[in-house]
């Protein structure tokens, strides 16, 4: 929210657009715009993107993000986040994660990249969620169409959301890794799907560190 306000105010100053002018473009009152810019009210994600478009910044969009908190280990990482907060990673299909896990780009077509402020420890890549196996009735829920960022360098501990691939399957799968009675399982967040026993034959390609829904 603070970054959005800072960006909007800077663009308004650059374009010499007043709150009254911006409100007119949005079809609302100047007081409503003022409440947003002074943090008295929280605009919806849709309204935040309307403001960006009204100021000619259609190339940007605000998105909802679900992710693990970033732990800053030293001054170097802190400076990286401060001065270069956006990183781009390739978007993979579900048949390609194994190659991206090794640092290769998609074999065919022009690679697509997406930005994020997450600084990956490994050769991270994006996947677009397919199906509703990770859509939960309560708690964390990753719906179909959301983009998930996978970091292969994160240790796949129980409780993490992971991308795994079985040797007899051409496609990777998205599940939660849990441990019960000394045995590990790959479990969907949707309780209508069955859990699978995790064995050494199954390869974990990375841990999901961020999930983003676009509006």
Backbone bond lengths (Angstrom), bond angles and torsions (degrees), N, CA, C in turn:
res aa  C-N    CA-C-N  psi(-1)  N-CA   C-N-CA  omega(-1)  CA-C   N-CA-C  phi
1 X - - - 1.463 - - 1.524 110.59 -
2 X 1.332 117.36 -45.50 1.469 120.76 -179.75 1.520 111.39 -62.09
3 X 1.353 116.64 -41.36 1.463 120.31 179.79 1.528 110.31 -65.03
4 X 1.345 116.34 -39.26 1.462 120.15 179.46 1.524 110.33 -63.95
5 X 1.332 117.44 -45.20 1.472 121.47 178.88 1.523 110.50 -61.20
6 X 1.332 116.57 -44.52 1.461 120.85 179.86 1.523 110.92 -61.12
7 X 1.336 116.31 -43.33 1.461 121.02 179.80 1.522 111.12 -64.86
8 X 1.341 117.27 -45.83 1.460 121.81 -178.43 1.532 110.72 -63.19
9 X 1.318 117.30 -45.41 1.462 120.19 -179.78 1.530 111.44 -63.76
10 X 1.332 116.66 -39.23 1.469 119.98 179.53 1.524 110.51 -65.22
11 X 1.343 116.94 -40.99 1.460 120.44 -179.62 1.525 110.86 -69.29
12 X 1.340 117.07 -38.55 1.457 120.51 177.30 1.514 110.71 -61.95
13 X 1.340 116.55 -40.86 1.462 120.82 178.45 1.522 110.79 -65.58
14 X 1.335 116.50 -41.73 1.465 121.16 -179.96 1.523 111.40 -62.66
15 X 1.346 116.07 -42.09 1.463 121.20 -177.57 1.526 113.24 -88.48
16 X 1.360 115.36 -4.86 1.474 121.21 -176.08 1.536 110.39 58.01
17 X 1.326 115.02 43.33 1.459 122.52 177.68 1.521 109.05 -98.98
18 X 1.320 117.50 123.06 1.456 121.42 179.17 1.531 110.24 -84.37
19 X 1.320 116.08 169.62 1.458 120.06 176.37 1.521 110.89 -62.04
20 X 1.337 116.13 -34.91 1.465 120.00 179.21 1.526 110.86 -64.10
21 X 1.334 116.37 -43.98 1.467 120.80 -179.69 1.526 110.24 -65.52
22 X 1.327 115.89 -44.09 1.462 119.52 179.81 1.525 110.41 -63.16
23 X 1.324 116.65 -42.33 1.464 120.55 179.25 1.527 110.82 -61.15
24 X 1.336 116.82 -39.46 1.464 121.04 178.69 1.522 111.03 -63.70
25 X 1.342 116.43 -39.63 1.469 120.17 178.69 1.526 111.10 -65.87
26 X 1.322 116.00 -30.86 1.461 121.06 -177.69 1.525 112.67 -89.57
27 X 1.335 116.26 -10.43 1.453 120.43 -178.06 1.511 113.24 70.62
28 X 1.329 116.14 40.27 1.454 120.51 -179.20 1.525 109.13 -142.34
29 X 1.324 117.33 -179.08 1.462 120.67 -178.20 1.522 111.76 -83.83
30 X 1.335 115.31 155.20 1.458 120.61 176.96 1.522 110.54 -62.70
31 X 1.337 116.35 -34.49 1.456 119.95 179.31 1.521 112.42 -62.87
32 X 1.336 116.58 -37.13 1.465 120.26 178.58 1.515 111.86 -64.10
33 X 1.358 115.69 -43.11 1.461 119.95 177.19 1.527 110.19 -63.32
34 X 1.332 115.70 -42.00 1.466 120.16 179.77 1.518 112.32 -61.50
35 X 1.333 117.43 -38.62 1.464 120.73 177.60 1.526 110.93 -60.58
36 X 1.343 116.81 -41.07 1.460 120.04 178.90 1.518 111.57 -65.28
37 X 1.336 115.98 -48.19 1.462 119.96 -174.06 1.524 112.98 -73.01
38 X 1.313 117.09 -16.92 1.467 120.94 177.41 1.522 112.20 -106.85
39 X 1.360 116.14 11.98 1.464 123.33 174.07 1.527 113.65 62.38
40 X 1.331 116.09 25.76 1.463 118.25 175.20 1.526 111.07 -83.74
41 X 1.322 115.56 -23.67 1.458 121.20 175.27 1.525 109.36 -137.87
42 X 1.333 114.82 152.18 1.465 120.92 -178.93 1.528 109.77 -99.49
43 X 1.346 118.48 114.64 1.463 119.16 176.83 1.523 110.55 -71.69
44 X 1.313 116.08 155.48 1.465 120.03 175.20 1.532 108.26 -73.79
45 X 1.319 115.78 165.35 1.461 120.19 177.20 1.526 110.11 -60.77
46 X 1.324 116.72 -38.91 1.472 120.58 178.10 1.528 110.67 -61.78
47 X 1.342 117.28 -43.29 1.464 120.42 179.20 1.525 111.49 -66.53
48 X 1.320 117.24 -37.91 1.466 120.16 178.34 1.526 110.61 -61.79
49 X 1.323 116.76 -40.05 1.464 120.00 177.94 1.527 111.77 -72.14
50 X 1.349 117.78 -31.38 1.467 120.53 174.97 1.525 110.48 -62.04
51 X 1.321 116.57 -40.92 1.468 120.80 179.47 1.524 109.88 -64.39
52 X 1.337 117.42 -43.97 1.463 120.06 178.79 1.524 111.15 -59.53
53 X 1.333 116.77 -42.56 1.466 119.88 179.33 1.521 111.14 -67.04
54 X 1.330 117.10 -37.55 1.464 120.77 179.76 1.523 111.67 -65.11
55 X 1.319 116.76 -23.22 1.463 121.13 179.41 1.524 112.01 -100.25
56 X 1.339 116.85 12.14 1.457 120.72 175.89 1.509 114.64 79.15
57 X 1.341 117.22 22.40 1.465 120.22 -178.98 1.524 110.43 -112.13
58 X 1.363 115.23 51.65 1.456 119.94 -178.99 1.524 112.37 -64.14
59 X 1.333 116.86 -19.36 1.461 121.37 -177.97 1.527 111.92 -76.43
60 X 1.335 117.21 -6.10 1.460 121.84 177.25 1.522 109.44 -113.24
61 X 1.317 116.28 154.10 1.452 119.25 173.60 1.525 109.62 -150.98
62 X 1.312 114.71 146.90 1.460 121.72 175.44 1.518 107.21 -89.71
63 X 1.324 117.34 136.71 1.451 121.66 -179.60 1.515 110.11 -134.54
64 X 1.332 116.08 150.52 1.456 121.15 174.74 1.517 108.48 -76.95
65 X 1.316 116.80 134.14 1.457 121.58 -177.26 1.523 110.39 -126.05
66 X 1.330 116.40 131.80 1.454 122.86 171.72 1.513 106.24 -115.01
67 X 1.319 118.02 120.60 1.456 119.40 -177.15 1.521 110.90 -156.17
68 X 1.327 115.00 164.57 1.448 120.28 173.44 1.522 108.08 -77.21
69 X 1.345 118.26 147.54 1.458 119.94 179.36 1.522 111.98 -64.96
70 X 1.323 115.84 143.40 1.462 121.38 178.35 1.518 108.83 -83.06
71 X 1.323 116.62 127.41 1.460 121.27 177.78 1.514 108.43 -99.54
72 X 1.327 117.29 118.98 1.459 122.20 178.60 1.521 109.09 -84.40
73 X 1.316 116.14 116.32 1.460 120.67 -173.87 1.525 113.10 -88.33
74 X 1.320 117.73 -30.33 1.458 119.50 -177.31 1.520 109.70 -155.56
75 X 1.340 116.57 178.24 1.464 121.27 -177.00 1.517 111.84 -64.80
76 X 1.333 117.22 -32.68 1.458 120.36 -177.95 1.520 110.87 -63.95
77 X 1.329 117.45 -45.72 1.456 120.90 177.50 1.518 110.54 -64.25
78 X 1.327 116.89 -40.12 1.457 121.39 179.45 1.520 110.71 -59.94
79 X 1.337 117.32 -43.59 1.466 121.22 179.46 1.524 110.36 -66.31
80 X 1.340 116.64 -36.88 1.458 119.92 178.96 1.513 110.76 -60.33
81 X 1.339 116.15 -44.80 1.461 120.16 179.87 1.517 111.24 -68.78
82 X 1.314 117.17 -31.22 1.456 119.94 -176.98 1.519 112.15 -75.51
83 X 1.320 117.09 -42.51 1.461 119.93 -172.53 1.524 114.55 -104.42
84 X 1.321 118.52 -14.67 1.454 120.95 177.77 1.536 108.29 -140.18
85 X 1.334 116.67 69.27 1.460 120.15 -168.64 1.528 115.06 -77.53
86 X 1.341 118.94 -5.52 1.458 119.41 -176.87 1.527 110.66 -118.61
87 X 1.307 115.20 135.12 1.453 122.27 -179.64 1.517 107.83 -129.64
88 X 1.315 117.33 151.00 1.457 120.07 -179.45 1.524 109.53 -117.62
89 X 1.338 114.40 140.27 1.455 121.30 -179.58 1.519 108.85 -134.50
90 X 1.349 117.48 148.96 1.468 120.37 -177.37 1.523 112.37 -70.90
91 X 1.335 115.26 151.26 1.460 122.03 176.00 1.523 107.89 -96.23
92 X 1.309 116.75 127.44 1.459 122.50 -176.41 1.519 110.95 -107.30
93 X 1.322 115.44 155.38 1.454 121.13 166.38 1.525 107.45 -88.78
94 X 1.311 117.19 167.88 1.470 120.52 -175.10 1.519 112.81 -72.99
95 X 1.335 117.90 -10.42 1.464 121.15 175.61 1.526 111.89 -95.26
96 X 1.347 117.03 -3.90 1.462 120.72 -174.02 1.528 116.39 -108.14
97 X 1.337 120.82 -10.48 1.469 119.37 -173.69 1.508 115.34 -54.24
98 X 1.323 118.01 -34.26 1.461 119.99 -179.06 1.526 110.57 -61.72
99 X 1.354 117.07 -38.99 1.467 119.78 178.78 1.518 110.84 -70.87
100 X 1.348 116.89 -41.73 1.457 119.95 178.64 1.523 110.95 -66.60
101 X 1.318 116.07 -30.90 1.460 120.90 176.92 1.525 110.22 -59.63
102 X 1.347 115.87 -31.32 1.461 120.74 178.70 1.522 112.36 -91.21
103 X 1.342 116.72 4.82 1.456 120.18 176.46 1.506 114.75 90.84
104 X 1.349 117.86 9.81 1.455 121.47 179.07 1.525 110.23 -90.23
105 X 1.330 116.84 149.31 1.457 121.48 175.06 1.525 109.07 -88.06
106 X 1.357 117.81 164.23 1.464 119.91 178.71 1.521 111.34 -51.62
107 X 1.341 115.61 143.28 1.457 120.96 -173.12 1.523 112.38 -72.01
108 X 1.349 117.37 -32.95 1.452 120.81 -176.12 1.523 110.57 -122.68
109 X 1.328 115.79 147.90 1.457 120.59 176.02 1.528 113.11 77.99
110 X 1.305 114.26 170.63 1.458 120.80 -179.93 1.523 109.60 -78.87
111 X 1.336 118.06 126.63 1.477 118.97 -178.27 1.518 112.01 -65.24
112 X 1.303 116.36 142.93 1.461 123.04 178.04 1.521 108.31 -104.84
113 X 1.319 116.05 140.35 1.453 120.97 -179.69 1.528 109.80 -124.32
114 X 1.333 116.28 151.34 1.457 122.64 174.88 1.526 109.02 -129.48
115 X 1.336 115.62 146.81 1.455 121.58 -178.46 1.519 112.50 -92.37
116 X 1.327 115.90 153.26 1.452 123.26 173.67 1.524 108.10 -159.85
117 X 1.331 116.44 160.74 1.460 118.74 176.02 1.531 111.35 -92.98
118 X 1.332 117.16 6.71 1.461 120.74 177.09 1.520 109.75 -78.99
119 X 1.326 117.52 125.75 1.457 123.06 178.32 1.525 108.52 -95.20
120 X 1.324 116.13 101.78 1.456 121.16 -173.61 1.518 112.28 -70.25
121 X 1.321 115.31 147.79 1.460 121.06 175.09 1.522 111.28 -83.08
122 X 1.328 116.42 -25.45 1.459 121.43 179.96 1.513 111.32 -123.65
123 X 1.335 116.53 -163.12 1.463 122.41 -179.55 1.529 108.59 -85.55
124 X 1.314 114.71 81.99 1.459 121.71 -172.54 1.528 112.07 -72.50
125 X 1.336 115.33 159.26 1.462 121.32 176.94 1.520 109.03 -152.05
126 X 1.335 115.62 158.79 1.459 123.06 178.94 1.530 110.60 -98.69
127 X 1.325 115.65 151.28 1.460 122.87 169.32 1.529 107.82 -133.62
128 X 1.321 116.85 148.84 1.461 121.79 174.23 1.521 107.85 -99.22
129 X 1.319 117.07 122.75 1.463 121.90 -175.46 1.530 110.88 -64.65
130 X 1.312 114.93 133.05 1.461 122.17 177.98 1.531 108.41 -119.44
131 X 1.319 117.10 132.76 1.456 120.83 178.81 1.519 112.68 83.88
132 X 1.336 115.53 178.28 1.463 120.67 -174.33 1.526 113.60 -115.49
133 X 1.334 117.50 20.71 1.463 120.00 -178.25 1.524 112.84 -64.77
134 X 1.342 117.09 -23.16 1.460 120.10 -179.07 1.526 111.67 -110.14
135 X 1.326 116.21 18.37 1.463 121.78 174.08 1.523 108.23 -92.93
136 X 1.325 116.29 114.12 1.461 121.10 -174.65 1.524 111.40 -102.48
137 X 1.340 118.05 150.08 1.467 120.85 177.41 1.523 112.41 -69.66
138 X 1.332 117.33 -27.39 1.467 122.21 177.97 1.520 109.15 -143.76
139 X 1.345 116.29 162.43 1.455 120.78 177.49 1.516 112.27 73.33
140 X 1.335 116.16 -155.92 1.459 120.98 179.51 1.523 109.91 -62.82
141 X 1.317 115.94 129.92 1.456 121.54 -178.46 1.523 108.59 -139.50
142 X 1.319 116.91 126.90 1.464 122.09 -178.89 1.525 107.70 -112.99
143 X 1.319 115.88 102.89 1.468 120.75 -172.95 1.527 112.29 -83.08
144 X 1.320 114.06 162.84 1.465 120.35 176.04 1.522 109.89 -59.73
145 X 1.326 116.19 137.98 1.456 121.43 -179.78 1.517 113.89 95.95
146 X 1.340 117.73 -18.07 1.458 119.76 176.80 1.524 109.57 -71.62
147 X 1.320 116.73 152.24 1.460 121.67 177.02 1.520 108.70 -99.95
148 X 1.327 116.01 132.95 1.452 120.86 179.07 1.529 109.36 -116.44
149 X 1.318 115.38 138.18 1.462 121.68 179.17 1.519 108.41 -100.36
150 X 1.325 116.19 128.31 1.464 122.67 -175.33 1.522 109.81 -112.75
151 X 1.331 116.49 126.16 1.463 121.87 178.21 1.524 108.39 -111.90
152 X 1.338 118.28 110.11 1.467 121.26 -177.47 1.529 113.51 -68.56
153 X 1.332 118.41 -16.66 1.461 120.94 -175.54 1.529 113.12 -86.32
154 X 1.333 118.00 -10.39 1.466 120.77 179.62 1.530 109.54 -78.40
155 X 1.320 116.46 135.31 1.464 121.08 179.99 1.533 109.60 -67.20
156 X 1.337 118.11 125.17 1.483 120.97 -178.56 1.527 112.03 -78.53
157 X 1.308 117.14 78.14 1.456 122.10 179.86 1.526 110.42 -84.86
158 X 1.329 117.53 156.68 1.472 120.13 176.25 1.523 110.77 -55.93
159 X 1.318 115.26 137.24 1.460 121.09 -176.31 1.509 112.68 102.38
160 X 1.350 117.29 -15.63 1.460 121.28 179.85 1.528 110.59 -84.85
161 X 1.328 115.73 151.74 1.457 121.63 169.99 1.526 107.12 -86.99
162 X 1.318 117.59 129.65 1.459 120.32 -171.79 1.530 111.40 -131.33
163 X 1.328 114.42 160.38 1.462 122.49 170.46 1.524 106.11 -108.18
164 X 1.311 116.35 121.55 1.461 121.38 -176.49 1.522 110.27 -126.38
165 X 1.327 115.44 159.48 1.466 119.43 178.18 1.522 109.31 -143.82
166 X 1.330 115.05 129.80 1.453 121.64 177.58 1.522 108.70 -87.04
167 X 1.324 118.43 148.60 1.471 121.00 -176.21 1.521 114.07 -61.72
168 X 1.331 117.94 -26.24 1.469 120.52 -178.63 1.525 112.90 -96.62
169 X 1.350 116.99 8.84 1.468 120.57 -178.83 1.527 110.79 -114.57
170 X 1.344 117.86 132.59 1.467 119.94 178.62 1.521 112.78 -75.88
171 X 1.344 117.45 -15.59 1.459 121.13 -176.37 1.519 111.21 -118.17
172 X 1.337 115.00 150.68 1.457 121.46 175.49 1.523 109.47 -78.54
173 X 1.317 116.75 166.00 1.451 121.92 178.60 1.520 110.05 -132.95
174 X 1.322 116.84 151.81 1.463 124.53 -175.93 1.523 108.29 -111.66
175 X 1.350 116.67 117.22 1.453 120.67 -177.54 1.535 110.59 -148.98
176 X 1.325 115.31 171.72 1.460 121.72 173.76 1.521 108.53 -100.04
177 X 1.328 116.17 131.91 1.456 121.44 178.72 1.530 108.94 -88.60
178 X 1.334 116.57 122.77 1.456 119.72 178.02 1.526 109.34 -129.44
179 X 1.319 115.31 166.70 1.459 120.26 177.41 1.527 109.25 -130.55
180 X 1.330 115.47 129.36 1.462 121.86 179.28 1.527 108.99 -136.92
181 X 1.324 116.21 124.22 1.460 119.87 177.85 1.511 113.91 58.70
182 X 1.324 116.94 34.23 1.459 120.53 179.34 1.512 114.55 81.39
183 X 1.319 118.17 0.60 1.458 122.68 179.35 1.526 110.06 -116.01
184 X 1.306 116.82 141.74 1.455 121.11 -179.89 1.531 111.23 -98.91
185 X 1.348 114.41 147.79 1.456 121.46 -179.37 1.526 109.87 -135.45
186 X 1.321 115.30 153.89 1.461 122.18 170.61 1.524 106.39 -103.36
187 X 1.335 115.06 116.18 1.463 120.33 -169.20 1.529 111.08 -120.53
188 X 1.336 119.22 131.48 1.467 121.88 173.90 1.522 109.72 -75.40
189 X 1.320 117.47 152.99 1.460 120.84 175.82 1.520 111.35 -77.89
190 X 1.321 115.70 -20.99 1.462 121.28 175.97 1.535 108.09 -84.40
191 X 1.331 118.74 114.20 1.467 121.05 -174.41 1.521 114.57 -66.58
192 X 1.322 118.90 -10.18 1.471 120.39 179.53 1.530 111.21 -80.87
193 X 1.346 117.46 -8.77 1.454 121.49 178.09 1.537 109.30 -99.36
194 X 1.330 118.04 147.88 1.467 120.21 -179.23 1.534 112.15 -79.43
195 X 1.332 116.14 153.19 1.458 120.29 173.95 1.525 108.46 -88.26
196 X 1.330 116.05 159.56 1.465 121.26 -178.38 1.522 109.76 -123.64
197 X 1.317 116.20 141.30 1.454 121.61 176.85 1.523 109.39 -69.74
198 X 1.336 116.29 128.67 1.464 120.22 178.84 1.526 109.25 -87.51
199 X 1.332 116.11 125.89 1.455 121.66 178.69 1.523 109.55 -124.58
200 X 1.325 115.95 172.75 1.464 120.67 -178.99 1.523 112.10 -65.69
201 X 1.327 117.37 -19.54 1.468 120.31 179.02 1.526 111.52 -69.95
202 X 1.322 115.88 -25.36 1.463 120.26 -178.33 1.525 109.55 -82.03
203 X 1.309 116.87 132.11 1.463 122.36 -178.65 1.525 110.03 -103.61
204 X 1.318 117.37 123.43 1.462 121.07 175.19 1.520 108.48 -89.47
205 X 1.329 115.82 119.35 1.464 122.01 -174.66 1.519 113.14 -88.53
206 X 1.323 117.17 -14.62 1.461 119.34 179.45 1.513 112.13 164.62
207 X 1.319 114.76 169.02 1.464 122.44 179.51 1.520 108.95 -105.45
208 X 1.322 116.92 136.69 1.459 121.83 178.19 1.530 108.32 -77.81
209 X 1.325 116.31 120.31 1.464 121.29 -175.73 1.526 112.60 -109.65
210 X 1.336 117.35 -11.12 1.459 120.15 -177.79 1.513 109.92 -158.09
211 X 1.316 115.80 141.78 1.468 120.91 174.89 1.515 107.44 -131.28
212 X 1.322 116.70 131.69 1.458 121.35 -173.64 1.525 110.55 -128.27
213 X 1.329 115.48 132.85 1.462 121.22 174.30 1.515 108.50 -110.95
214 X 1.317 117.98 128.50 1.459 122.12 -179.34 1.527 110.34 -95.14
215 X 1.333 115.96 145.99 1.461 121.59 -179.22 1.524 109.33 -124.64
